Structures are given as structure tokens and as C-alpha cells.
Amino acid sequence: MMTALAHEVIPVTDDRPVSELDEILWQTWKALDLPEGYRAEIIEGAIEVSPTGRRRHTVLINRLRRALEAHLADSDHAPYQDGNVIFRRKSWIPDIFIAPEDLDEIPDEEDLGVDVAGVPMVIEVVSPGRRNIERDRVRKRREYARAGIAVYVIIDDFDEDGAVVVLGAPNPGKATYEDEHRVLYGTEAVIPSGPAKGFVIGEAITRA
């Protein structure tokens, strides 16, 4: 039997049947063999293939991860990247997500990623291009809300001169977040709850 070191094993809480389309997409996604430098996600009824990020994207993610590692050093959670977050035959690859240090605490029925039940926060760094911007601001926002992810952070170079949006209080039935806090670059955005509570996203991370 699996045992948790810091807290109890997080159960998969949503066992409702999935649609035939979701199952087809899931099986197709599992069979993909992408060239290096590309990733695939299932977002709102479609498989989306996208390249890995540009230099600026990589710089921001690395700053975030290092800062989050320091912030979470004394907790039982850690930041992760390049991993699949799984929810009801959907798969997303957030730029960063927070999960327990021991990922064996999060059961995933096919061992393909991390079950969303154990993911309290995700961060996306917006990439250039209309479809990339719309994906993170709109479609992934809805998907993460449907999955009940408690905190979604969007770091967006393309919102005016740059902005950080911190979303909370997900309403899965409406696919919306009830709480939204948006600050422009140069002002500090603070994570209000969860394992990363008090974490500050400011100029040290968003500077050019």
C-alpha cells in the first residue's frame, strides 16, 4: 500500500465517465511520437502541438522555478516543469506547477503524469502569437477552472507593457475563476493561498 511521508495520499476524486471524443483524443495523444522540441496537450476537445518556448520564455520560467524552490524549501511541496497534469482524459503541460515533493502521493491511473487532484497551483508564461496568447488567457483558464485548480497565475508580456494575473476561487461548473488580481509589471503580485502563499512575483522575475 502506498504511504505518504508528509500527508495522506491524495485520491482521484472525479471518476465520472468521459465522452467518446475525450477517449479518442486520449488514446491518440498517448500514441503521439513528437520530434524533440515539441509538446502536445489536450485542450477543450482538441490536441494542440506547440514548440518549446523562446529564450525570454525560458528565462522567466527558470527565474520562477528558482524563486519558488527557495520559497517552498521548508514545505512538503515543490515546483515542477515539463510534466503532464492529467484530468478526465485531458493532459496539460503548465510552464510550472506546484505539487507534493513525493509525486507518489498523487495516484495517476496510467502513470503518464500527475493527477490534478494534487496540483494546487499552475503558472503559464504567455508566448507570442495570437493563438498562444488566447490559449493561456482564455482556453487554459477555462480548463484549469473546470479542473478546480485553486490558483492559476498568468505572466503576460503582451498585456499592455506586461502584467501578472493571479486567479483564484475556481468555479468548475462555470469554468471560471471568481477572484482575479491583475498587476502591471513593476508592481508586486502576491500568491494569496496554498503552498506558495506569500510568494511574490515582481521585477526580480519579470524584468527584461
Sequence and secondary structure as in RCSB ss.txt:
>XXXX:A:sequence
MMTALAHEVIPVTDDRPVSELDEILWQTWKALDLPEGYRAEIIEGAIEVSPTGRRRHTVLINRLRRALEAHLADS
DHAPYQDGNVIFRRKSWIPDIFIAPEDLDEIPDEEDLGVDVAGVPMVIEVVSPGRRNIERDRVRKRREYARAGIA
VYVIIDDFDEDGAVVVLGAPNPGKATYEDEHRVLYGTEAVIPSGPAKGFVIGEAITRA
>XXXX:A:secstr
    SSS            HHHHHHHHHHHH    TTEEEEE SSSEEEEE   HHHHHHHHHHHHHHHHHTTTS
SEEEE S  EEETTEEE  SEEEEESSGGGS  TTSSSEEGGG  EEEEE  SSHHHHHIIIIIHHHHHHHTT S
EEEEEETTSTT EEEEEEEEETTTTEEEEEEEEETTS EE  SSTTTT EESHHHH  
